[in-house]
Amino acid sequence: MNKSHEKLPLIISGGSVASAKHPERNEDAFFVDEKSNSAGVFDGVSGCQGSELASEIAATVILKKVASFPNRLSKADSHSLLKDALMKAHKEILKSAAGKVVATSATVAKICKDQKSTILFAVIANVGDSRAYLFRENNLTHLTLDHSIIFNDKNQTKNKQLQEKFSEITSLDQLSKDEQEAFQKKGYIYEVLGGKYDYHPRISLMDVELQNNDKIIIATDGIHDNLTNSEIAETIKDNLNITSLPGELIGAATKRSKNNEHIRAKADDMTAAVIQV
């Protein structure tokens, strides 16, 4: 396997702010790294004392591992290496927790050049309910499915359709009674890094071939709980400066979080990262 690094023609940017409920600490963490053509966002699980420790460990460990990957990879190797990176973070969180239950979500994207061609692709690993999106030709597409208890249909297409429906809701009147109940529970996740000592996370992995001007957006739920898909897409369309885009997404989500009359409003830590080809 070729271990040499190759600088790819990418722009990478990220940002994060703490929740208004606890401005003194941010339970989210993130990294953006142009040398390894990668970014990651991590959301410490609320209700776990020291959840910010879990997200910080995950960000540090995974960046170190990803930075050692070659840029030229087969898709199969990229999946295997990224899964191993998340599992190493999981084990480090358990080791550092000293018996406490601390956990974090994780969504990590690395841009690779195919081992045998000039094709660029993004490999993405996901645990929990932080998300990855593809923004292409003014269209926003979900790349990940939240590990939420409400997406329990054996048909993954139906689960994805429900996630996309919930991502546009601005009124409970748009939902059936069963859907309303599910909507209120969407934040309950069943996969994390960390947690109990005997827990083994199931990591979701996928890849997507990239075109010129594609954007990969990864974000914690403080962004997509507050903003609809359409609002995220409009914010991206309105901000051609990639370095400022994470801040614009965070700003829009923060503004919504203060509107107590809106069904999506939620005070939370907010983190976003963007990779543009």
C-alpha positions in Angstrom: 0.0 0.0 0.0 1.4 3.4 -1.0 2.0 5.4 2.2 2.8 8.7 0.6 0.6 11.7 1.2 -0.8 13.8 -1.6 -2.3 17.2 -1.2 -5.7 17.2 -2.8 -7.4 20.3 -4.2 -9.8 20.7 -1.3 -11.0 23.5 1.0 -11.8 22.4 4.5 -13.4 24.4 7.3 -15.1 23.9 10.6 -16.5 25.5 13.7 -18.3 24.9 17.0 -20.1 26.8 19.7 -21.3 25.7 23.1 -25.0 25.5 24.1 -26.6 28.5 25.7 -27.6 26.1 28.5 -23.9 25.6 29.4 -21.8 28.2 27.7 -18.9 27.4 30.0 -18.3 24.0 28.3 -18.8 22.5 24.9 -19.7 18.8 24.8 -19.1 18.8 21.0 -15.6 18.4 19.5 -14.3 18.5 15.9 -11.3 18.4 13.7 -10.5 19.6 10.2 -7.2 18.7 8.6 -6.1 19.6 5.2 -3.0 17.5 5.4 -5.0 14.3 5.7 -8.0 15.7 3.7 -10.4 14.8 6.5 -12.8 16.2 9.0 -14.8 14.8 12.0 -17.6 16.0 14.3 -18.3 14.5 17.7 -21.2 15.1 20.1 -20.8 14.0 23.7 -24.0 12.2 24.8 -26.1 14.4 27.1 -26.8 13.1 30.5 -23.4 11.4 30.8 -21.1 13.2 33.2 -17.8 14.0 31.4 -19.4 13.6 27.9 -17.0 16.3 26.7 -14.1 14.0 27.6 -15.5 11.3 25.2 -15.9 13.7 22.3 -12.4 15.2 22.8 -10.8 11.8 23.0 -12.6 10.6 19.9 -11.5 13.7 17.9 -7.9 13.4 19.0 -7.5 9.7 18.5 -9.3 9.5 15.2 -7.4 12.5 13.7 -4.1 10.9 14.7 -5.1 7.6 13.0 -6.6 9.2 9.9 -3.4 11.3 9.4 -1.5 8.1 9.0 -3.6 6.9 6.1 -2.3 7.1 2.6 -4.5 9.3 0.3 -4.5 6.6 -2.4 -6.8 3.8 -1.2 -9.2 1.3 -2.5 -12.7 1.8 -1.2 -12.5 -1.5 0.7 -9.3 -0.5 2.5 -10.7 3.0 3.3 -13.7 1.4 5.0 -11.5 -0.9 7.0 -9.0 1.7 8.1 -11.7 4.2 9.1 -13.6 1.6 11.1 -10.4 0.7 12.9 -9.8 4.4 13.7 -13.3 4.7 15.3 -12.8 1.4 17.2 -9.5 2.6 18.6 -11.3 5.8 19.8 -14.0 3.7 21.4 -11.4 1.7 23.4 -9.5 4.8 24.5 -12.8 6.4 25.7 -13.5 3.3 27.8 -10.0 3.3 29.2 -10.1 6.9 30.1 -13.6 6.8 31.6 -12.3 4.9 34.7 -15.6 3.1 35.2 -17.9 6.0 34.3 -20.3 5.7 31.4 -19.2 8.4 28.9 -20.0 8.3 25.2 -20.1 10.3 22.0 -21.5 10.3 18.5 -19.0 10.4 15.6 -19.2 11.3 12.0 -15.9 11.3 10.1 -15.2 12.0 6.4 -11.9 11.5 4.6 -11.4 12.3 0.9 -9.3 9.7 -0.9 -7.9 9.3 -4.4 -8.7 5.8 -5.8 -5.7 3.5 -5.8 -6.0 2.7 -9.5 -7.5 5.9 -11.1 -7.9 9.6 -10.7 -11.4 9.3 -9.1 -11.8 11.2 -5.8 -14.2 9.7 -3.3 -15.3 10.4 0.3 -15.4 7.6 2.8 -17.6 8.3 5.8 -18.0 6.6 9.1 -20.9 7.3 11.4 -22.0 6.3 14.9 -25.0 8.1 16.5 -27.0 11.0 15.1 -24.4 13.4 13.8 -24.8 13.5 10.1 -23.0 13.7 6.7 -24.6 15.3 3.6 -23.6 15.7 0.0 -24.3 19.1 -1.6 -24.2 18.8 -5.3 -25.7 21.1 -8.0 -27.8 22.9 -5.3 -29.3 19.7 -4.0 -28.7 18.4 -0.4 -28.6 14.6 0.0 -28.4 12.7 3.3 -25.4 10.3 3.3 -25.9 8.9 6.7 -28.9 7.5 8.6 -29.2 8.4 12.3 -28.7 5.5 14.7 -32.0 6.5 16.3 -34.5 4.1 18.0 -37.3 5.4 15.7 -35.6 4.2 12.5 -36.4 0.5 13.3 -37.9 -0.7 10.0 -36.0 -3.6 8.4 -36.4 -1.7 5.1 -33.6 0.9 5.2 -35.1 2.9 2.4 -38.2 3.5 4.6 -36.0 4.6 7.5 -34.2 7.0 5.2 -37.5 8.4 3.9 -38.7 9.0 7.4 -35.5 10.7 8.4 -35.8 13.0 5.4 -39.5 13.7 6.2 -38.6 14.6 9.8 -35.8 16.8 8.5 -38.4 19.1 6.8 -41.0 19.3 9.5 -42.0 22.7 10.8 -45.3 21.7 12.4 -46.7 18.6 14.1 -49.7 19.0 11.9 -47.6 17.6 9.0 -47.3 14.3 10.8 -49.7 11.4 11.8 -50.1 10.6 15.5 -47.6 7.8 15.3 -45.1 10.0 13.5 -45.6 12.8 16.1 -44.7 10.3 18.8 -41.6 9.1 16.9 -40.6 12.7 16.1 -40.3 13.4 19.8 -38.1 10.4 20.4 -35.7 10.9 17.4 -32.9 12.0 19.7 -32.7 8.6 21.5 -29.7 6.8 19.9 -28.5 3.2 20.2 -25.0 3.4 18.8 -22.1 5.5 20.4 -18.4 5.4 20.9 -17.7 4.7 24.6 -20.6 3.7 26.9 -20.5 0.5 28.9 -17.2 -1.5 29.1 -18.6 -4.6 27.3 -20.4 -2.6 24.5 -19.2 -3.0 20.9 -20.5 -0.3 18.6 -21.7 -1.1 15.1 -20.2 1.5 12.8 -21.9 2.5 9.6 -19.6 3.1 6.6 -20.2 4.3 3.1 -18.5 6.0 0.3 -19.4 8.4 -2.5 -17.5 9.4 -5.7 -17.0 13.1 -5.9 -17.4 15.7 -8.7 -15.9 19.1 -9.0 -17.6 21.7 -6.6 -19.2 18.9 -4.5 -19.4 19.7 -0.8 -19.4 17.2 2.0 -21.1 18.7 5.1 -20.9 17.0 8.5 -22.7 18.3 11.5 -23.9 17.4 15.0 -27.6 17.4 15.8 -27.5 20.9 17.1 -27.5 21.9 13.4 -30.1 19.6 11.9 -32.4 19.5 14.9 -32.9 23.3 14.5 -32.7 23.6 10.7 -34.7 21.9 8.0 -32.9 20.3 5.0 -34.2 23.2 2.9 -32.7 25.8 5.3 -29.4 24.0 5.4 -29.4 23.9 1.6 -30.3 27.6 1.3 -27.5 28.6 3.8 -25.0 26.7 1.6 -26.3 28.3 -1.6 -26.0 31.8 0.0 -22.4 31.3 1.2 -19.8 30.8 -1.5 -17.0 31.3 1.0 -16.4 27.9 2.4 -14.3 29.1 5.2 -17.2 31.0 6.7 -19.9 28.4 5.9 -19.7 26.4 9.1 -20.2 29.7 11.1 -23.2 30.6 8.9 -24.8 27.2 9.6 -24.1 27.6 13.3 -25.5 31.1 13.3 -28.7 30.1 11.5 -29.2 27.2 13.9 -28.5 29.4 16.9 -31.0 31.9 15.8 -33.6 29.2 15.4 -32.8 27.7 18.8 -33.9 31.0 20.5 -37.3 30.9 18.9 -39.2 29.0 21.6 -42.4 29.0 19.5 -40.8 26.9 16.7 -41.2 23.1 16.9 -37.5 22.6 15.9 -36.0 25.0 18.4 -33.4 23.3 20.6 -30.6 24.8 22.7 -27.6 22.6 22.1 -23.9 22.6 21.2 -23.5 23.1 17.5 -20.7 21.9 15.2 -20.3 21.8 11.5 -17.5 21.1 9.0 -17.4 21.4 5.3 -15.1 19.9 2.7 -15.3 21.3 -0.9 -13.8 19.6 -3.9 
